């Protein structure tokens, strides 16, 4: 009986994952890929010294974070979809956690792909460039995702990410470890705090949404 129930749960989550990958995931994933292409077109990525590698990563590529994470709560902003969600056996926030998981994984994979292409172009890419760009992309995305989830407005989420980006650019080092452009400024430490902040915002958002529900 226990094994049957466990198998049934796995099957249900598998079906939910397939449905979301088919319907919710393609748009954000294509937007993230378009950002990589745009970064490639705007910036020279070949034969860069290590001090110059961070610029295309932090100036544009990190926007794959908002592209993938901000729309996580988007489908349920449609009243018809929201009514369907309320009838599901699986809790809505569990579905959101699933979306956040594969979106964050995609951020990491795309960042690895992009830095790999830079390295193939003989740029002096260091492991920290990959680590730092993933952390910044996740934080930039988490800021927008938090606002989108709490406000119920995806557009507000993208605006929040943009405001944080502009504040980080304008204030430079005043944000300390939470500056998105620390690697561009020559600082190769502190990005782990951005990852912790992204996790904290994600947990806080889910907690607020559960309490409100």
Secondary structure, DSSP 8 states (H G I E B T S, - for coil): -HHHHHHHHHHHHHHHHHHHHHHTHHHHHHHHHHHHHHHHHHS--SS--HHHHHHHHHHTGGGHHHHHHGGGGTGGGSHHHHHHHHT-SS-HHHHHHHHHHHHHHHHHHHHHHHHHHHHHTT----HHHHHHHHHHHHHHHHHHHHHHHHHT-HHHHHHHHHHHHHHHHHHGGGGGGG-TTTTTTT--S-HHHHHHHHHHHHHHHHHHHHHH-
